Amino acid sequence: MGEGVVIDTITAWASPGLVTDTAAAPPRRVAYVTVTFAVTVTTGDPRPGAEPVDALTAALLGRGFTLLTSDDPLDEMQSVPELSPWWCELAANQLRIAAPGELFYDGDLGAGVPEQWHATARARGRLIVLAATQLDLHRPDRGEQARQAQQAGRLVATQVPIRPRGA
């Protein structure tokens, strides 16, 4: 890509999940959605010692997402900042994540929506949004891929409030 090139549309996929602390009474649970992108955009510096930078991850960090680093995903996910003025809408198997004048994700949740996912998200009033590049959400090892993305500094998160569809 040359200088001045702007990507204004990127295909994204989403996969919903639940993290549950079964040791707590009652069990603590948080609903999240993992979003990944059809492309990976890296930028680099040709000088010795320079490392490539994942441009999509850097852009999300610049927008207010937080890099996930903890071995305790439940506590860390619940403590990530809410991204204002972003919001999401849930309807059956559809999810829209947006901000005024922007659309981050608008599509289906796939066939593997965990039982209690909708109820858990609505009970909290917020949805955790994880985003990472270089994930294949169609493979069964999504959790391991997310851990690898976290170790590589490519897993970011935020919380967005859930609002009624069409509000």
N, C-alpha and C positions, 0 to 999 in steps of 0.2 A: 504494500500500500504506500502510496506516495504522500507527501506532505499535503495537508489540506483535505484529505479524504475523510468523509464523515460517514459512519455506519449509522443509519437511522432505523433499521429494522434487523433484528436478529431473532431467529427461531429459538424458542426456549421450550424446555420440557419441565414438568413438575411431578413430584412424587410425594404423597402425604405420609406422615408417620407419627407415632406416639412414643414418648419416652415415659416410662413408669418406674417409680421408686416403690417397689412392693414391700420394702422393709418398713415404710412409714404406715401408720395407722390413722386414718384411712390412707390407702396408697395415693401418693402424689403423682399427677400425670400432666403432661403438657403435649399439646398438638403442634406439629410443625409441618412445613412443606419445604422440600428441597427443590430448588430451581437450578437447572444447568442450561448451558447454551450450545447451539449447534457449531459455534466457532470458538476458537481460542486465539486471542490476539496478544502477541507478545511484542515487546519493544526491547531493544538492547542498545548497548554502547560498545563500539568496537575496541575500546581501550582494554589493555590487559587487566584482569581482575574484575571487570564489570560483569554483572549477572543479568540475565533476561528478566524482564518485569511483565507479569500477567496484567495486561492493560484493563481487562474487564474487572478483575479483582480490585485493582487500584482505583478504578472509577467508582465502584461500589463503596469502597472505603471513603473516598472523597465525598460521597453522598450521605454518609452517616452510618453505614453498616459497620459492625465491629468484627475484628478478627477473633475467631474462636481458638482458644489455646488450652483450655482446661481438660483434665481427665474426668471431670464430673459434669457431663453434658446437661443434666437436668438443672442444676443450680446456675450454671453459666448461661444456658439458654433463657432461663427465666429472668436473668438480670441484665440482658442486653437492652440498650436504650430503645425506646419507641421512636420510630422515624416519622416525624411530623413534617408535612401534612399528608403523608401517605395513608392509605386505608385499603381494606380488602372487602370483597363481597363473596359470600358462599351461597351456592344454590345447587342442591343435589350433588351432581358430579362436576360442577363447574366452579372455577375460582377466577376472580379478577383482582389483581393487585395494581393500584394506581395512585397517582398524585395529580393535583390539578394540572391539566395540560399534558400529562404523561401516562403511558400505559406500560407497566413493567411485565405483567403476565396476564393473559386472558385466554383460558383454555380449560381442558378437562383435567381431572385428577387421576385418570387412568383407572385400571380395573382393580387395583389393590388398596382401596381406601380401608384403613383399619376400622374395625368395629369401635364405636365410641369416639371416633375422630371428630365428627361434627359436633357432638355434644360437649366434648372436652374443649374444643376451640370456642364454642359459643359461651360456655360457662365462664371462661377466663375473659371473654370479650376482646381478646387479642390473639393473633396468630403469629407464631415464630416463623420467620422466613429465613431459611438457610440458602446460600447461593455459593456455587463452586463451579469452576471450569473443569474440563477433562473428566466428567463423570458419564457413565453409561447407565441411565436409570432403568434400562430394560434388562440388565443383568441382576441375578439374585443377590449379589454381594454388595449391594448399595451401602450398607453400613461400613464395610471394610474400605470401600472406595472413599467414603466421607472421612474416615480416619486418616487415610493416606493424603487426602486433600488438606486436612487440618495440619498434618505434619509438614506438608509442603508450603503452608501459608496461603492456601487457596480457598479456605472455608470461612465465609463471613456470614453474619447474622444480624437481624433486626427484629423488632416486633412491630406489627401494624394493627391498629384497631379494626375490629369487624363492624361494618355498618350494614343496615338492611339493604337488600338488593334494590337498586334504582334510587337510593336516597340522595 
